[in-house]
Amino acid sequence: MPWYFWLILAVALGSIVGSLLMLRSTARKIPLSEEQKKRIAERNAAADAQDARDR
C-alpha cells in the first residue's frame, strides 16, 4: 500500500483516539440529591416494567 494511505490511516486513528481521550478527561459527575436519585430509580423501574409488558 502507498505511504499516503498509512499517513491518512494514522491521522484518522489519532483523531479518534485523541477525541475519546479529550471526552474522557472533560467528563464530570453530576451531583444529584438523594430525592433525585430516588426519582430516577423509580422512573427506570417503570420503564423496565413497561418494556417487560411490551414483550
CYANA upper distance limits for C-alpha pairs under 8 A (distance plus 0.5 A):
  1 MET  CA      5 PHE  CA      7.26
  1 MET  CA      6 TRP  CA      8.26
  2 PRO  CA      6 TRP  CA      7.63
  3 TRP  CA      7 LEU  CA      6.90
  4 TYR  CA      8 ILE  CA      6.59
  5 PHE  CA      9 LEU  CA      6.61
  6 TRP  CA     10 ALA  CA      6.51
  7 LEU  CA     11 VAL  CA      6.69
  8 ILE  CA     12 ALA  CA      6.61
  9 LEU  CA     13 LEU  CA      6.63
 10 ALA  CA     14 GLY  CA      6.40
 11 VAL  CA     15 SER  CA      6.50
 12 ALA  CA     16 ILE  CA      6.81
 13 LEU  CA     17 VAL  CA      6.62
 14 GLY  CA     18 GLY  CA      6.31
 15 SER  CA     19 SER  CA      6.52
 16 ILE  CA     20 LEU  CA      6.77
 17 VAL  CA     21 LEU  CA      6.67
 18 GLY  CA     22 MET  CA      6.62
 19 SER  CA     23 LEU  CA      6.59
 20 LEU  CA     24 ARG  CA      6.67
 21 LEU  CA     25 SER  CA      6.70
 22 MET  CA     26 THR  CA      6.74
 23 LEU  CA     27 ALA  CA      6.67
 32 LEU  CA     36 GLN  CA      6.44
 32 LEU  CA     37 LYS  CA      6.94
 33 SER  CA     37 LYS  CA      6.84
 34 GLU  CA     38 LYS  CA      6.64
 35 GLU  CA     39 ARG  CA      6.71
 36 GLN  CA     40 ILE  CA      6.68
 37 LYS  CA     41 ALA  CA      6.69
 38 LYS  CA     42 GLU  CA      6.70
 39 ARG  CA     43 ARG  CA      6.61
 40 ILE  CA     44 ASN  CA      6.61
 41 ALA  CA     45 ALA  CA      6.65
 42 GLU  CA     46 ALA  CA      6.68
 43 ARG  CA     47 ALA  CA      6.67
 44 ASN  CA     48 ASP  CA      6.60
 45 ALA  CA     49 ALA  CA      6.64
 46 ALA  CA     50 GLN  CA      6.65
 47 ALA  CA     51 ASP  CA      6.65
 48 ASP  CA     52 ALA  CA      6.65
 49 ALA  CA     53 ARG  CA      6.77
 50 GLN  CA     54 ASP  CA      6.73
 51 ASP  CA     55 ARG  CA      7.00
